[in-house]
Amino acid sequence: MAINLEDPKRFRPLVGQAHQVAMNMLRPISRKYDKAEHAYPKELDLLAAMIDGLSESGAGEGAGAAGVRRDEAAEDDGVRNGTNLASVMSIAEMCWGDVGLLLSMPRQGLGNSAIASVADEEQQARFEGVWAGMAITEPGTGSDSANISTTAVLDGDHYVINGEKIFVTSGERADAIVVWATLDKSLGRAAIKSFVVPKGTPGMTVERLEHKLGIKASDTATIRFEDCRVPASNLLGSPEVDTKQGFAGAMATFDNTRPLVAAMAVGCARASLDLTRDLLSKAGVSVDYDRPAITQSAAAAKLLQLEADWEAAYLLMLQAAWMADNRQPNSLEASMAKAKAGRVGSDITLSCVQLAGSLGYSEAELLEKWARDSKILDIFEGTQQIQQLIVARRVLGLTSAELK
Ligand SMILES: Cc1cc2nc3c(=O)[nH]c(=O)nc-3n(C[C@H](O)[C@H](O)[C@H](O)COP(=O)(O)OP(=O)(O)OC[C@H]3O[C@@H](n4cnc5c(N)ncnc54)[C@H](O)[C@@H]3O)c2cc1C
C-alpha cells in the first residue's frame, strides 16, 4: 500500500484549531511558566475543558497526547482510521506553541497513551477521563527498562506495590500514575506489568519535584511506593506471564508514544525555524527556495539545511503514525521517527539560537527557551542512542541479547 505524504485534508481543521490554540493560548503564557517552575498553569484547565468538549462532539479526535488508539472497527483505508495521524499533527502544532505546556495538559498524559495501548475494554471505560502519568524510570534503571525492580505482589484481590520511581512527568498533578512493576523478577521482562495507581492511594507518596533545563512548566516527580495496595483489576491487560511474548505487551506503548514525542520535537523545531526565518528576513537575509543553497548567503544556506532535516523528521513522524493507524507493526519506524526528530529537533533549535546571535541567546525571544525545551525530546521515551540500537537490531534482525 502506498503512503500518501500530503497532509490529509480532513485533518486541516483540527491542525488549524491546534495552531490557533498554540498561538493565542500557549505562546502568551510560555515565558511566564518557564519562569514559574512547578507552578500549575491554571489557564490549561479551560483549554482541557475545550478539548474534552471537542472530543465529545467527535471533532477533537487526537487533540492531545492521549489520542492514541488502534481502532479495530475502523476501515483499513487510512482515511477513516487516522487517530494517530491526527494526534501527531495536532501535537506538533501545540508544541509549536509550547512543549512544557502540552506536557502539562490535564488528561493528556503519557500514562493515558499506555492505557489506550494496553488496557482491555472494561479498563478503557473505567479509566476514561483520568489524567495519567507514566512511571517506568527508577534510581537504578533508565534506558535498561527491562531491569526495573519495583515489585507488585498479589495479596487476595489486590496487588501490593513497593519501589521508587523517578522523573515522572505530571507525577504530582495527574489523577493517577501508570506504574511499571515486576510480578517476579526471576521471570525476566515478561513479568513486567503496568498498574494504574490513583492519586491519594495510601502508600504512594510524591517525594520531590526536579529542577530542570527546560520544559519547566511540566512537573517531574520522584514517587515512592510503600506497601501501596491497588485492586487486581488495575493491572492493565493480561496478568499472565507469557515468556514467549516477552516484553511485547508493555513495549506496545512505546510504538504509540514515540511518534508523539517525535511530533513534539517537530513542533518545537518548526517554531524555531519560523521565528529565525522572520528574524533573518528582518536583518535582510532572505531564503530563495528556487536557488541552490551553495549560491546563497551562509545564513540562508544553513536555514535551508535545517529545513531539510526538519522535513525528513516530519515525514518519518507521519509514516510511523500512519502505520499505527493501519495496524502495521511500526516499532522500527516509531524509533526511526523518534531518533531523527529528537536529534534534528535539538540541532535545529540550537542552530537557530546561533543564527540569531545575541538575540537568539537573550530572553527577548523564545529561541533560547526552545533550545532548552527540545533537548528532553532526545532523552525521554528512550534516548537517541537507545532508538538507534533498536533500529539497528530491527534492521540486522538481531535480538536484544545479541546486540546490546
Ligand atoms: C524531564 C524528564 C521527564 C521524564 N519523564 C519520564 C516519565 O514520565 N516516566 C518515566 O518513566 N521516565 C521519565 N523520564 C526518564 C527518562 O525516560 C530517562 O531519563 C531515560 O530513559 C534515560 O535513562 P537514564 O536517565 O537513566 O539514562 P541512562 O540509561 O543511564 O543513560 C545515560 C546515557 O547512556 C546512554 N546509553 C544507555 N544505554 C546505552 C546503550 N546500550 N548503548 C549506547 N548508549 C547507551 C544513554 O543514551 C544516555 O546518553 C524523564 C526524564 C526527564 C529528564
Ligand as a Chemical Component Dictionary entry (heavy atoms), coordinates in Angstrom:
data_LIG
# 
_chem_comp.id                   LIG 
_chem_comp.type                 NON-POLYMER 
_chem_comp.pdbx_formal_charge   0 
_chem_comp.three_letter_code    LIG 
# 
loop_
_chem_comp_atom.comp_id 
_chem_comp_atom.atom_id 
_chem_comp_atom.alt_atom_id 
_chem_comp_atom.type_symbol 
_chem_comp_atom.charge 
_chem_comp_atom.model_Cartn_x 
_chem_comp_atom.model_Cartn_y 
_chem_comp_atom.model_Cartn_z 
_chem_comp_atom.pdbx_ordinal 
LIG C1  C1  C 0 12.204 15.865 32.220 1  
LIG C2  C2  C 0 12.141 14.373 32.236 2  
LIG C3  C3  C 0 10.913 13.733 32.198 3  
LIG C4  C4  C 0 10.830 12.343 32.242 4  
LIG N1  N1  N 0 9.609  11.756 32.264 5  
LIG C5  C5  C 0 9.542  10.420 32.487 6  
LIG C6  C6  C 0 8.279  9.802  32.717 7  
LIG O1  O1  O 0 7.213  10.430 32.661 8  
LIG N2  N2  N 0 8.274  8.485  33.025 9  
LIG C7  C7  C 0 9.415  7.753  33.107 10 
LIG O2  O2  O 0 9.334  6.575  33.400 11 
LIG N3  N3  N 0 10.625 8.303  32.863 12 
LIG C8  C8  C 0 10.709 9.621  32.576 13 
LIG N4  N4  N 0 11.937 10.207 32.369 14 
LIG C9  C9  C 0 13.135 9.385  32.422 15 
LIG C10 C10 C 0 13.738 9.130  31.055 16 
LIG O3  O3  O 0 12.908 8.283  30.307 17 
LIG C11 C11 C 0 15.155 8.573  31.282 18 
LIG O4  O4  O 0 15.934 9.653  31.715 19 
LIG C12 C12 C 0 15.741 7.945  30.044 20 
LIG O5  O5  O 0 15.094 6.729  29.766 21 
LIG C13 C13 C 0 17.235 7.664  30.172 22 
LIG O6  O6  O 0 17.515 6.980  31.336 23 
LIG P1  P1  P 0 18.674 7.498  32.323 24 
LIG O7  O7  O 0 18.431 8.947  32.586 25 
LIG O8  O8  O 0 18.749 6.582  33.481 26 
LIG O9  O9  O 0 19.993 7.408  31.482 27 
LIG P2  P2  P 0 20.893 6.120  31.239 28 
LIG O10 O10 O 0 20.078 4.961  30.787 29 
LIG O11 O11 O 0 21.772 5.913  32.435 30 
LIG O12 O12 O 0 21.763 6.595  30.018 31 
LIG C14 C14 C 0 22.834 7.551  30.149 32 
LIG C15 C15 C 0 23.441 7.738  28.766 33 
LIG O13 O13 O 0 23.961 6.485  28.271 34 
LIG C16 C16 C 0 23.368 6.153  27.030 35 
LIG N5  N5  N 0 23.173 4.708  26.951 36 
LIG C17 C17 C 0 22.496 3.908  27.837 37 
LIG N6  N6  N 0 22.496 2.633  27.413 38 
LIG C18 C18 C 0 23.163 2.604  26.237 39 
LIG C19 C19 C 0 23.477 1.572  25.293 40 
LIG N7  N7  N 0 23.119 0.310  25.486 41 
LIG N8  N8  N 0 24.183 1.931  24.186 42 
LIG C20 C20 C 0 24.558 3.217  23.984 43 
LIG N9  N9  N 0 24.278 4.236  24.831 44 
LIG C21 C21 C 0 23.594 3.934  25.941 45 
LIG C22 C22 C 0 22.057 6.891  27.001 46 
LIG O14 O14 O 0 21.602 7.115  25.696 47 
LIG C23 C23 C 0 22.429 8.192  27.707 48 
LIG O15 O15 O 0 23.030 9.060  26.802 49 
LIG C24 C24 C 0 12.039 11.581 32.282 50 
LIG C25 C25 C 0 13.273 12.222 32.289 51 
LIG C26 C26 C 0 13.345 13.584 32.279 52 
LIG C27 C27 C 0 14.699 14.240 32.327 53 
# 
loop_
_chem_comp_bond.comp_id 
_chem_comp_bond.atom_id_1 
_chem_comp_bond.atom_id_2 
_chem_comp_bond.value_order 
_chem_comp_bond.pdbx_ordinal 
LIG C1  C2  SING 1  
LIG C2  C3  SING 2  
LIG C2  C26 DOUB 3  
LIG C3  C4  DOUB 4  
LIG C4  N1  SING 5  
LIG C4  C24 SING 6  
LIG N1  C5  DOUB 7  
LIG C5  C6  SING 8  
LIG C5  C8  SING 9  
LIG C6  O1  DOUB 10 
LIG C6  N2  SING 11 
LIG N2  C7  SING 12 
LIG C7  O2  DOUB 13 
LIG C7  N3  SING 14 
LIG N3  C8  DOUB 15 
LIG C8  N4  SING 16 
LIG N4  C9  SING 17 
LIG N4  C24 SING 18 
LIG C9  C10 SING 19 
LIG C10 O3  SING 20 
LIG C10 C11 SING 21 
LIG C11 O4  SING 22 
LIG C11 C12 SING 23 
LIG C12 O5  SING 24 
LIG C12 C13 SING 25 
LIG C13 O6  SING 26 
LIG O6  P1  SING 27 
LIG P1  O7  DOUB 28 
LIG P1  O8  SING 29 
LIG P1  O9  SING 30 
LIG O9  P2  SING 31 
LIG P2  O10 DOUB 32 
LIG P2  O11 SING 33 
LIG P2  O12 SING 34 
LIG O12 C14 SING 35 
LIG C14 C15 SING 36 
LIG C15 O13 SING 37 
LIG C15 C23 SING 38 
LIG O13 C16 SING 39 
LIG C16 N5  SING 40 
LIG C16 C22 SING 41 
LIG N5  C17 SING 42 
LIG N5  C21 SING 43 
LIG C17 N6  DOUB 44 
LIG N6  C18 SING 45 
LIG C18 C19 SING 46 
LIG C18 C21 DOUB 47 
LIG C19 N7  SING 48 
LIG C19 N8  DOUB 49 
LIG N8  C20 SING 50 
LIG C20 N9  DOUB 51 
LIG N9  C21 SING 52 
LIG C22 O14 SING 53 
LIG C22 C23 SING 54 
LIG C23 O15 SING 55 
LIG C24 C25 DOUB 56 
LIG C25 C26 SING 57 
LIG C26 C27 SING 58 
# 
